[in-house]
Every structure is written in structure tokens, then in C-alpha cells.
Amino acid sequence: MNIITCKEKYIKKKDKKMKYWEIGEKNGFGIECYKLHLKLPYGDEKVIAAFVQDENNNNKYICVSNELNIDYDTFIADSVENAKKQVEGMLLDHWKEQIVYLEDCIDLLLSLIHISEPTRLAL
């Protein structure tokens, strides 16, 4: 049982280094900003998304993210923890869509490589 506990602690420590939420500065309304830090492949760490609770509606959150190409987007969540999960889910969905797009590009390129040169020119 100690081995499992040690392994779980190691995984938790490792996860914290790879991804963590920072409670950032307060905005003009005194509401805290939450920033998602992620250590990307090849060692780069950056803030990939941030959100703040709407000052007029406790269940409404405002998100910004260069990674998601979002300058200002609102979503509904019943808590800050739920909002964090939703932002992480948006990122996962975005990256999965990118994977599908890139796989389609690879398939298209591979199909064109197998077409003879004169046929490809006619396309």
C-alpha cells in the first residue's frame, strides 16, 4: 500500500509541474483571474487560457485564450472548479480537432504522392 501511495504522490507532483492553475491579479471589480499554465512539449511553459467570473452573474465566466483563438468568450459554470474543468475540456476538444485536421492533411498528401506526376498536374 505504501508503494501505491508513493506512486500517487509522485504522479500528483509531476502533474503539478506540468499543469497548474494560478490565481492571478484581481480585476477592477476585485474579482480574481484564474490562469492555466501548461508545460508544453520541449520544455516551454506558458499560460494557455485564463478566465474571470462575471461581476454581474456568479455563474457566468469570461475566458481568453490565444491557444483557442478566444479574445472574449463567456460560458456558464456553477463553481470555479467546474469552470476550470470546462476550460480544460475546451482545450482538449480543440487539440483533438487539430489532430483530426492534421491526419486528414496527411492522408490527402499521401494520396497525392501516389498519383503520377501528369495526373497530379491536371488536378
C-alpha positions, 0 to 999 in steps of 0.5 A: 500500500505504501508503494501505491501511495508513493506512486500517487504522490509522485504522479500528483507532483509531476502533474503539478509541474506540468499543469497548474492553475494560478490565481492571478491579479484581481480585476477592477471589480476585485474579482480574481483571474484564474490562469492555466499554465501548461508545460508544453512539449520541449520544455516551454511553459506558458499560460494557455487560457485564463478566465474571470467570473462575471461581476454581474452573474456568479455563474457566468465566466469570461475566458481568453485564450490565444491557444483557442483563438478566444479574445472574449468568450463567456460560458456558464459554470456553477463553481470555479472548479467546474469552470476550470474543468470546462476550460480544460475540456475546451482545450482538449476538444480543440487539440483533438480537432487539430489532430483530426485536421492534421491526419486528414492533411496527411492522408490527402498528401499521401494520396497525392504522392501516389498519383503520377506526376501528369495526373497530379498536374491536371488536378 
